[in-house]
Amino acid sequence: MKILLLLLSLLTFTLAKEIKIEILGSGGPEIDGRASTSYLLWVDNEAKLIVDMGSGSMLRFEESNAKIETLEAVVLTHLHIDHSVDLPAFVKAGYFSKRSAALDIIGPYANGSFPSIGEFLEGLFGKNGVYRYMQDVLTPQSDSFEIIPIEINSNAVITRKYEDFTLKLINVHHGSVPALGLAILVDGKKIVISGDTDDAEKHLEKLLQNADIFIAHHAIPEDANSFAKSLHMQPSTIAKIAQKANVKQILLTHRMNRTISKERETLKMMHRYYQGKIIFAKDKFIVSLSN
């Protein structure tokens, strides 16, 4: 019996997936020497999911030796420039890849100031889009591969399952900007990405419980003005919700010039509320979550 249990344990270990999350871009919308927001999920050394495609993310993707062919989905948490501008570059690069399978592009809903993800893709690649010469990518007859808009607009958690991972998505409050937060579930691990939000509606708490890593956007310092605080979480908010949810570690990214100068004080203050590990992200930083 002991030998059988040992063999089963070894088999489980052997079958465990190798899971990594790579920070392609750790910066914000300003000129700061880093790529803008973008994250890449690796499963068994294959790129499976991109979350956000800020400026510079295409170059970082290439530097990581990732392949467009292995991606299962893309999520754009919202449609600010520093989270979405490199999408056309990825799609164009796909024309020269071996990919033929359709690719889901998941994104938010529309309001008076922002398009839905479907309108966004139509505005880029549609009949009257700025890149209308590539309008075939919105059809199954694409010369490369079809991109399919998937709109999320829900104050409850929406689940989407893919071959190598499951996504949990929900609306989050980012001022007047339609925005999403998400959890990535893969092989018993949970990665939560806040997106840009002040968490005024407490929706991140629906995703965070027992997360292995909380990738939180650190765009403002604790003493930010009221407008900035209506868009982003203060460091104390990040720490408090992580502690309450029993998060194993926090990775602070979307770092901006206004926060970098105060990070020593920020870290000290956050540890008053959160006892786990806190890391400041850099471009191409990789966290391994393998068992």
Residue pairs with C-beta under 8 A, 6 or more apart in sequence:
13 291
16 187
16 290
16 291
17 43
17 44
17 164
17 186
17 187
17 290
18 42
18 43
18 44
18 45
18 288
18 290
19 41
19 42
19 43
19 186
19 187
19 189
19 288
19 289
19 290
20 41
20 42
20 286
20 287
20 288
20 289
20 290
21 39
21 40
21 41
21 42
21 184
21 191
21 213
21 215
21 286
21 287
21 289
22 39
22 40
22 41
22 42
22 64
22 284
22 285
22 286
23 38
23 39
23 215
23 251
23 253
23 281
23 282
23 283
23 284
23 285
23 286
24 35
24 38
24 39
24 40
24 50
24 56
24 57
24 60
24 61
24 64
24 283
24 284
25 34
25 35
25 36
25 37
25 38
25 52
25 54
25 55
25 56
25 57
25 60
25 283
26 34
26 35
26 37
26 253
26 254
26 255
26 281
26 282
26 283
26 285
27 33
27 34
27 35
27 36
27 37
27 54
27 56
27 82
27 254
27 255
27 256
27 283
28 36
28 37
28 82
28 219
28 254
28 255
28 256
29 36
29 54
29 80
29 81
29 82
30 256
30 257
32 255
32 256
32 257
34 56
34 255
34 282
34 283
35 54
35 55
35 56
35 57
35 59
35 60
35 283
36 52
36 54
36 55
36 56
36 57
36 82
36 83
36 85
37 52
37 54
37 57
37 82
37 83
37 217
37 253
37 254
38 50
38 51
38 52
38 53
38 54
38 56
38 57
38 60
38 61
38 86
39 50
39 51
39 52
39 193
39 215
40 47
40 49
40 50
40 51
40 61
40 64
40 66
41 47
41 48
41 49
41 50
41 51
41 165
41 184
41 186
41 191
42 48
42 66
42 286
43 164
43 165
43 186
43 187
46 67
46 70
47 61
47 64
47 66
47 67
47 70
47 71
48 70
48 71
48 72
48 73
48 162
48 164
48 165
49 71
49 72
49 73
49 74
49 75
49 162
49 165
49 167
49 184
50 57
50 61
50 71
50 74
50 75
50 90
51 74
51 75
51 77
51 182
51 184
51 193
52 75
52 76
52 77
52 83
52 84
52 195
53 74
53 76
53 83
53 84
53 85
53 86
53 87
53 90
54 81
54 82
54 83
54 84
54 85
54 86
55 81
55 82
55 85
55 86
56 86
56 283
57 86
58 86
58 89
58 90
58 93
60 283
60 284
61 90
63 284
64 284
67 97
68 90
68 93
68 94
68 97
68 99
69 97
69 98
69 99
71 99
71 103
72 103
72 104
72 162
72 163
72 164
72 165
73 103
73 104
73 105
73 106
73 160
73 162
73 167
74 87
74 90
74 103
74 104
74 105
74 106
75 106
75 107
75 167
75 169
75 180
75 182
76 83
76 84
76 87
76 105
76 106
76 107
76 108
76 117
76 120
77 83
77 107
77 108
77 179
77 180
77 181
77 182
77 193
77 195
77 196
78 84
78 107
78 108
78 114
78 174
78 177
78 178
78 179
78 180
78 195
78 196
79 107
79 108
79 114
79 115
79 117
79 120
79 177
79 178
80 177
80 196
83 196
84 120
87 105
87 124
88 124
88 125
88 131
91 125
91 134
91 137
91 144
91 147
92 134
94 103
94 137
94 144
94 145
95 134
95 143
95 144
97 144
99 144
99 145
100 144
100 145
101 145
102 140
102 145
102 146
102 147
102 148
103 145
103 146
103 147
103 148
104 147
104 148
104 150
104 160
105 117
105 121
105 147
105 148
105 149
105 150
106 117
106 150
106 152
106 160
106 167
106 169
106 180
107 116
107 117
107 120
107 149
107 150
107 151
107 152
107 180
108 114
108 116
108 117
108 151
108 152
108 153
108 171
108 178
108 179
108 180
109 116
109 117
109 151
109 152
109 153
109 171
109 178
110 116
110 119
110 178
111 176
111 178
113 176
113 177
114 177
114 178
115 123
116 149
116 151
116 178
117 149
117 150
117 151
118 149
118 151
120 149
121 138
121 147
121 149
122 129
122 138
123 129
123 130
124 130
124 131
125 131
125 132
125 134
125 135
125 137
125 138
125 147
126 132
126 135
126 138
127 135
129 135
136 142
136 143
137 144
137 145
137 146
137 147
138 146
138 147
139 146
140 146
150 160
152 158
152 169
152 170
152 171
152 180
153 171
153 178
154 169
154 170
154 171
155 170
155 171
155 201
155 203
156 170
156 206
157 168
157 169
157 170
157 206
157 207
158 168
158 169
158 170
159 166
159 167
159 168
159 169
160 166
160 167
160 169
161 167
164 186
165 184
165 185
165 186
166 184
166 185
166 186
167 182
167 183
167 184
167 185
168 182
168 183
168 185
168 207
169 180
169 181
169 182
170 180
170 181
170 182
170 203
170 206
170 207
171 178
171 179
171 180
171 181
171 201
171 203
172 179
172 180
172 181
172 194
172 195
172 196
172 197
172 199
172 201
172 203
172 204
173 179
173 197
173 198
173 199
173 200
173 201
173 203
174 195
174 196
174 197
174 198
174 231
174 232
175 198
175 230
175 231
177 196
177 231
179 195
179 196
179 197
180 195
181 192
181 193
181 194
181 195
181 197
181 203
181 204
181 207
182 192
182 193
182 195
182 207
183 190
183 191
183 192
183 193
183 207
183 208
183 211
184 190
184 191
184 192
184 193
187 291
188 291
189 212
189 289
190 210
190 211
190 212
190 213
191 211
191 212
191 213
191 215
191 289
192 204
192 207
192 208
192 211
192 213
192 214
192 215
192 247
193 215
194 204
194 214
194 215
194 216
194 217
194 233
194 238
195 217
196 217
196 219
196 231
196 232
196 254
197 203
197 204
197 217
197 231
197 232
197 233
198 229
198 230
198 231
198 232
198 233
198 237
199 205
199 233
199 237
199 241
200 230
204 241
205 241
205 244
205 245
208 214
208 241
208 242
208 245
208 247
209 245
209 246
210 245
210 246
210 247
210 248
211 245
211 247
211 248
212 248
212 249
212 289
213 247
213 248
213 249
213 250
213 251
213 287
213 289
214 238
214 242
214 245
214 247
214 249
214 250
214 251
215 251
215 253
215 281
216 233
216 238
216 242
216 250
216 251
216 252
216 253
217 232
217 233
217 252
217 253
217 254
218 235
218 238
218 252
218 253
218 254
218 255
218 256
218 259
218 266
218 280
219 228
219 231
219 232
219 254
219 255
219 256
219 259
220 228
220 229
220 231
220 232
220 233
220 234
220 256
220 258
220 259
221 234
221 235
221 258
221 259
221 262
221 266
222 234
222 235
222 236
222 262
222 265
222 266
222 269
224 232
224 234
224 258
235 252
235 266
235 269
235 270
236 269
236 270
236 273
238 250
238 252
238 270
238 274
239 250
239 269
239 270
239 271
239 272
239 273
239 274
240 273
240 274
242 250
242 274
242 276
243 273
243 274
243 275
243 276
247 274
247 276
248 276
248 277
249 276
249 277
249 278
249 279
250 270
250 274
250 276
250 277
250 278
250 279
251 279
251 281
251 285
251 287
252 278
252 279
252 280
252 281
253 280
253 281
255 263
255 280
255 281
259 266
263 280
267 278
267 280
270 278
271 278
279 285
279 287
